[in-house]
């Protein structure tokens, strides 16, 4: 990079994910935000893009665990307790805890 800079050539290193997490520009722009995850604790997630100054997007938590909303969804589409229980018992649908 020093040679490129000395020759006034616009260039940049190719980053891997570790480089991005350490880069002061990415950190300063708030590209990543730590959010809580039920299974993993705090995890770094990409912030909403674009980062608008007056109406910035927000992240509150990581994706819910698989099956977290299964029962709620099945009820909303009209399935009764018997059919829902059968779907869970068969392993067709995963059951989890709603947040």
Helices and strands as residue ranges (DSSP letters): H 2-6, H 17-22, H 24-29, E 32-37, E 41-46, H 70-76, H 81-90
